[in-house]
Amino acid sequence: MASLSLALAFVLSLICFPYLLVAQQPYGDSNCPVYNNASTALGYDCNGVNRTCQTFLIYRAQLAYNTVSSIASLLSANASEVSAINNNISLSKALATNTEVIVPLTCSCAGRFYQANTTYVVQTNENYYVIITNNFESLTTCNAIQIQKASPNVVDIFPDEKLNIPLRCACPTRKQSDAGIRYLITYVVQSGNAIASIANRFIADVGQTLEANGKSEQDSVIQPNTTLLVPVQFPPNSTGMDYPPYEPPPPLPPPSIPPRATPSQPPSNGSSSKKWAYFGVGIVVGAAFISVAGTILFCMLLGKTTGKKNDPIVSSRSFEAQEKAITEKSLETETESLEFLESISKIASLKIYSFKDLQAATANFSTDHWIKGSVYKGNVNGNQVVIKKMDGDVSKEINVLNKINHLNLITLLGVCFQDGIWYFVYEYAGNGPLSDWIYQDSPDKKTLNWGQRMQVACDVATGLNYLHRYTSPPHVHKDIKSRNILLNDEFRGKIAKFGLARPVIGNDGQFTLTKHIVGTKGYLAPEYLENGIVSPMLDVYAFGVLLLEMLTGKDVAFLYEGVKVHLSEVLGPLIKEEDGISNLKDLMDSSLGEDYPADIAYTMLVLVDHCLRKDPGKRPSMDEIVQILSKTLTTSLIWGSSTSAGNSSS
């Protein structure tokens, strides 16, 4: 155990080491002995569409500035606006240290650079370093302050001297504006942060965030106490600021098989689930599976079987029982549907389409526009959309879709009701369902590479975390599977099909019960099948199955085929073995070849095992999974770029 812990700590240090080598923005030292007029030290170039714009800075409460009033005064912000955007926090309420506060400011061009202006009176025994790193938390630089002075080369400052402080900010460029970006958030990087994790917590696109900062997948390292611009379409809100700053976690020993859950018990919120947070993002170097258990799983995944056998945990391929909340009104008649349509017309975010609009968009629902089932693609006002015919009560799905607005959740653009049939108009995901890209069912089939798989996994986890934490009330999707994850033109994952989604209303919003079981074989958690417990852990379990499919390239039905035990009972012993990373190729999708980092792949198997634990209280939360996958994604991108560089030089 001690040797494994040392190995984990060593690997973590290797992973973190590159972050100490390269700074995104240069900073002067504590006393600014040398004046530096490099543009990166002075501010962001004034190259936006507008010379003045609304911007947002993220400030962390500290002992000297721990109220909205004091923070607003320091940054010359409107205290009422700061309070409003942070859930109307009282101006005088003392905030816990490191509480992140959104500060709205006006960003303007001043010569070549953008800046938001404030002033500061120097206190006794303060120097540039204290002012910049402590008081202003690296939201400005030494050289940027110096250039504001009448004599920039005079580096000394004195008590009671009034300094002009240019805070780092920027306005969207033409390219960003055309892509729908309206704001650039200035965020100060903390130890352990990665661009992907920062972008995900602000519901921003990772690629756009890389580009906004002159970064790329090949050069994505960032250093603490530098600023990162985060491009967003909507103003940030404080509900998205709940993630604590990342700290490298201590290593976790290989997981053991947990005791069988007691189905009648709801998910535990105790320390057992919190221990998962420490699993973190370490790339495990030990452990494997040259054993009988490894042989069993190898045969299960790769061996050919002659017939299908029902898994004892799941009794059928799918369940047709339709779950309905007692408090919801069903749209059982056309009159009720029309009344509901009338109520929808008052929702600004949803458009009511005429049936003629949809006929024109699909050439009267011709076969040329048919995708599959009752789904068609079309063109509305020059934009590609997907149109889906819906039967029955759609009120629940519309209500859910109207509440959500997230990059990783499919967007419902509008609806139509005609002759008793509903038509949903969605955004178009050009690469179709994930199931078309991960199952190696033919030799010449195109599949996702390792980096794409990690990106999609991170996207799905981020979307689920949004549902679980940031919708009101929290929601559970209940139907996570590869066919319900759509990929856009950039192979970014979007969760679709919210027909089974429901709010979680129970003790502390953690769980509720149902007598109506519905879902797909293999994806359903034991506590749901056996006792009807509905909680966010239901989605966590399904996500674990989905991640296993993405790693192995096998459909969950194939994974269960001929196996009489729960998947975690097979995975558990494997990841406890001592020497099996070299045998990962026997388990991993053969279409990947050897183009994946074995240590990260092994870590993903450990993550799968935790997600599939029978006791829901011992599974990780989606918040914890997002933090792990964000770091894993960044590490995978670094691995990919180094591999590409090595191949090109050889």
Secondary structure by P-SEA (a helix, b strand, c coil): caaaaaaaaaaaaaaaccccccccccccccccccccccccccccccccccccccbbbbbbbccccccaaaaaaaacccaaaaaaaacccccccccccccbbbbbbbbbbcccbbbbbbbbbbcccccccccccccccccccaaaaaaacccccccccccccccccccccccccaaaaaacccbbbbbbbcccccaaaaaaaacccaaaaaaaaccccccccccccbbbbbbbccccccccccccccccccccccccccccccccccccccaaaaaaaacccccccbbbcccaaaaaaaaaccccccbbbbccccccccccbbbbbccccccccaaaaaaaaaaaaacccbbbbcaaaaaaacccccccccccccbbbbbcccbbbbbbbbcccaaaaaaaaaacccccccccccccccccbbbbbbccccccccccccccccccbbbbcaaaaaaaaaaaaaaaaaaaccccccccccccccccbbbccccbbbbccccccccccccccccccccbbbbbcccccccccccccccaaaaaaaaaaaaaaaacccccccccccccccaaaaaaaaaacccccccccccccccccccccaaaaaaaaaaaaaaacccccccccaaaaaaaaaaaaaaaaaaaaaaaaaaaac
